[in-house]
Amino acid sequence: MKELKKKQYFFKHEGMNFDTIFALGRCQYGAADAGEILSTVARIHDGNFENWYREWYTTAERVREIADKCAGDSNLVSARSAYLRAANYYAAANNMVDGSDDPSRVVPTWKEHLACWDEFCARLTPMPEKVEIPYEETPMPGYFFRPTETGGPWPTIIFNNGSDGANSAMWSSGIAGALARGYAALTFDGPGQNAMLWIHNLPFRYDWEKVITPIVDFLSARDDVAQDKIILSGISQGGYWILRALAFEHRIAAGIADPGVMDVSTTMMEKLGKHMAHTFEKGDAEKFNKEMKMGLRFIGKAGRQELEFRMKPYCTEDYFEWIAKARQFNLRDVITRIKCPIFIADPEDEQFWPGQPQQVYRALTCPKTIVKFTAEEGANWHCQPMARALYDQRIYDWLNKIGLRP
């Protein structure tokens, strides 16, 4: 028990514990409330995915009812606050839906989350602009936030979500901090993310410059954006995507990787084990898939849930194809092409890509800064979930230092 307390575990199940501390971190910007989080997780049995889904969904429904009542009574601030919290609680429910009794609830629950996020946005002042960014045959939906009703052009930060972040998660993962300091902000759904996955069935892609260049084109056509102060920030797997894009898209003034990710696939390859990794490297897809199916019998419900969750954005049920796609997500051949200044977050106890922020830092040949986030500061773990205020202070102070102050 001393070890669990030291690591601040609420659950022995790593995913449930991490999602809980991430939810607590959102309290910094009003995107969750500590009492609502703690009362919800107190009702959840460790490792029970159906229980997790039902309790978070119940909390989301209750808080949404509060929001609707406040909206009906014209209590704008109260309604706005409750809609944002409800959106994040629906998203929390969805994080474990793959292991639940009915995984098909994922899209309806995501739509409930999105509806609450839109209700929150509709009550912001100034209200963000819902945008559609031209992208191949399917425009990318997004939101453009202005710091004030009038003014500009503003330095503008593109906030690139990660592999599984909800739309509403971006409020406490950069947008709120940016607006408070006078930056405009754009967040969007790229291939494999939110609407582009659940509605359009478009998978992740490794060549993310094909995603970011249309966004820069879109911002370049706006007279409220300072063209020489467009910044690109990526959280979680976005720490790979933004660096890949910056190797090719040179109109961006600075990049922020939280954390720096050199090779997305390493976390998958390590879990395969030596034998399965060897089978994959030999290119025997039939044998690899057969052995994967056999192995699933022995990894337990938690392992199967995580596998299903991670495969979905690649839009394949073929294990060999999934790994083969993921192996393309690496920077080794392109990282030296990056020219703009880069900020790299390096959290202690990084559990998905340990050591990779330092690899990225060493490989970069552009102006670069790497910052350690420590357990002593309460800022350890992937994306510093309990220290978003500290993270924001450091990245925005860095932007000021390199001349990108609003």
Residue pairs with C-beta under 8 A, 6 or more apart in sequence:
4 12
8 21
8 386
9 17
10 16
10 17
10 20
10 21
10 41
11 17
11 20
11 41
11 44
11 46
11 47
12 46
12 47
13 46
13 47
13 302
14 351
15 95
15 96
15 302
15 305
15 306
16 41
16 44
16 46
16 47
16 52
16 96
18 351
18 381
18 382
18 385
19 92
19 95
19 96
20 37
20 41
21 381
21 385
21 386
22 383
22 385
23 32
23 37
23 88
23 92
24 32
24 34
24 37
24 385
24 386
25 172
25 384
25 385
25 386
25 387
25 388
26 32
26 88
26 169
26 172
26 388
27 33
27 34
27 37
28 172
28 388
28 389
29 171
29 172
29 176
29 177
29 388
30 81
30 84
30 85
30 176
31 84
31 85
31 88
31 168
31 169
31 171
31 172
31 176
32 85
32 88
32 89
33 85
36 59
36 63
36 85
36 89
39 59
40 55
40 56
40 58
40 59
40 89
41 55
43 51
43 55
44 51
44 52
44 55
45 51
47 301
47 302
49 96
49 97
49 98
49 99
49 100
49 301
49 305
50 99
50 100
50 101
52 93
52 95
52 96
52 100
53 93
53 94
53 96
53 97
53 100
53 105
54 93
56 89
56 90
56 92
56 93
57 89
57 90
57 93
57 109
59 89
60 86
60 87
60 89
60 90
60 92
60 93
60 112
60 113
60 116
61 86
63 82
63 85
63 86
63 89
64 82
64 83
64 86
64 112
64 116
66 78
66 82
67 78
67 79
67 81
67 82
67 83
67 86
67 116
67 119
68 79
70 78
70 79
70 82
71 79
71 83
71 119
71 123
76 123
79 119
79 123
80 120
80 123
80 124
83 116
83 117
83 119
83 120
83 123
84 116
84 117
84 120
84 168
84 171
86 116
87 113
87 114
87 116
87 117
87 120
87 166
87 167
87 168
88 113
88 166
88 168
88 169
90 109
90 110
90 112
90 113
90 116
90 166
91 110
91 113
91 166
91 168
91 169
93 109
94 105
94 106
94 109
94 110
94 113
94 166
95 164
95 309
96 305
97 103
97 105
97 106
97 109
98 106
98 305
98 308
98 309
98 312
99 301
99 302
99 304
99 305
99 308
103 308
106 198
107 198
110 166
110 194
110 198
113 166
113 167
113 168
114 167
114 194
114 195
116 168
117 166
117 167
117 168
118 130
120 168
120 171
121 127
121 128
121 130
121 143
124 145
125 149
126 145
126 146
126 148
126 149
128 143
128 144
128 145
128 146
129 143
129 144
129 146
130 141
130 142
130 143
131 141
131 142
131 143
131 144
131 186
131 218
132 139
132 140
132 141
132 142
133 139
133 140
133 141
133 142
133 188
133 214
133 215
133 218
134 214
134 217
134 218
135 211
135 214
138 196
138 200
138 202
140 188
140 189
140 190
140 196
140 211
140 214
140 215
141 188
141 189
141 195
141 196
142 186
142 187
142 188
142 189
142 215
143 186
143 187
143 188
144 184
144 185
144 186
145 175
145 178
145 179
145 184
145 185
145 186
145 187
146 152
146 154
146 184
146 224
147 154
147 178
147 179
147 181
147 182
147 183
147 184
147 406
148 182
152 184
152 223
152 224
152 225
152 226
153 222
153 223
153 224
153 225
153 226
153 227
154 182
154 183
154 184
154 224
154 225
154 226
154 229
154 406
155 182
155 183
155 184
155 226
155 229
155 230
155 231
155 399
155 404
155 405
155 406
156 183
156 184
156 185
156 186
156 219
156 225
156 226
156 229
156 230
156 231
157 174
157 178
157 183
157 184
157 185
157 186
157 231
157 232
157 233
158 185
158 186
158 187
158 188
158 212
158 215
158 216
158 219
158 230
158 231
158 232
158 233
158 252
159 170
159 173
159 174
159 175
159 178
159 185
159 186
159 187
159 233
159 235
160 188
160 190
160 212
160 232
160 233
160 234
160 235
160 238
160 241
160 242
161 167
161 169
161 170
161 173
161 187
161 188
161 189
161 190
161 193
161 194
161 235
161 236
161 238
162 234
162 235
162 236
162 237
162 238
162 239
162 383
163 192
163 193
163 204
163 236
163 237
163 310
163 313
164 236
164 309
164 313
165 173
165 193
165 235
165 236
166 194
167 187
167 189
167 194
170 187
172 388
173 235
173 383
173 388
174 185
174 233
174 235
174 392
175 185
175 187
177 388
177 389
177 392
177 396
178 184
178 185
178 396
179 185
181 396
181 406
182 406
183 231
183 406
184 224
184 225
186 215
186 219
188 215
189 195
189 196
189 197
190 196
190 208
190 211
190 241
191 197
191 202
191 203
191 204
191 205
191 211
192 202
192 203
192 204
192 205
192 313
192 314
192 315
193 313
196 202
197 203
197 312
197 313
197 315
201 315
202 315
203 313
203 314
203 315
203 316
203 325
204 313
204 314
204 325
204 329
205 211
206 244
206 325
206 328
206 329
207 244
208 240
208 241
208 242
208 244
208 245
209 244
209 245
209 247
209 248
209 249
211 241
211 245
212 232
212 241
212 242
212 245
212 246
212 249
212 252
213 245
213 248
213 249
216 230
216 249
216 251
216 252
219 225
219 227
219 230
220 227
220 251
227 251
228 253
229 253
229 404
230 251
230 252
230 253
231 252
231 253
231 254
231 255
231 256
231 399
231 404
232 242
232 245
232 246
232 252
232 254
232 255
232 256
233 242
233 255
233 256
233 258
233 395
234 240
234 241
234 242
234 243
234 255
234 256
234 257
234 258
235 258
235 383
236 258
236 352
236 382
236 383
237 261
237 264
238 257
238 258
239 257
239 258
239 259
239 260
239 261
239 345
239 353
240 261
240 262
240 263
240 264
240 329
240 330
240 331
242 255
242 256
242 257
243 255
243 257
243 260
243 261
243 331
243 335
243 338
243 342
243 360
244 329
244 331
244 334
245 252
246 252
246 255
246 338
246 339
246 340
246 342
247 331
247 334
247 335
247 337
247 338
248 334
248 337
250 339
250 340
252 340
253 340
253 341
253 404
254 340
254 341
254 342
254 343
254 399
254 402
254 404
255 338
255 340
255 341
255 342
255 343
256 342
256 343
256 345
256 395
257 342
257 343
257 344
257 345
257 357
257 360
258 345
258 383
258 384
258 391
258 395
259 344
259 345
259 346
259 347
259 350
259 353
259 356
259 357
259 382
259 383
260 344
260 345
260 346
260 356
260 357
260 358
260 359
260 360
260 361
260 370
261 331
261 353
261 356
261 357
261 360
262 330
262 331
262 332
262 335
262 353
262 356
262 359
262 360
262 363
263 329
263 330
263 331
263 332
263 353
263 356
264 326
264 329
264 330
264 353
265 323
265 326
265 327
265 329
265 330
266 353
266 356
267 352
267 353
268 310
268 323
268 326
269 277
269 280
269 323
272 280
272 323
276 288
276 291
276 292
276 295
279 287
279 288
279 291
280 288
280 320
280 323
285 318
285 320
285 321
288 319
288 320
288 323
289 318
289 319
289 320
292 319
292 320
293 319
296 303
296 304
296 307
299 307
311 317
311 319
311 322
314 321
314 322
314 325
314 326
316 322
316 325
331 360
331 363
332 363
335 360
335 363
335 364
336 363
336 364
336 365
338 364
338 365
338 366
339 366
340 366
340 367
341 366
341 367
341 368
341 369
341 402
342 364
342 366
342 367
342 368
342 369
343 369
343 371
343 395
343 398
344 357
344 360
344 361
344 368
344 369
344 370
344 371
345 357
345 371
345 373
345 383
345 384
345 391
345 395
346 357
346 358
346 361
346 370
346 371
346 372
346 373
347 357
347 372
347 373
347 379
347 380
347 381
347 382
347 383
347 384
348 372
348 373
348 374
348 375
348 379
348 380
348 381
349 375
349 380
349 381
350 356
350 357
350 381
350 382
351 381
351 382
352 382
357 370
358 370
361 368
361 370
367 402
369 398
371 394
371 398
373 379
373 380
373 384
373 387
373 390
373 391
374 380
377 387
377 390
378 386
378 387
378 390
379 386
379 387
379 390
379 391
384 390
384 391
399 405
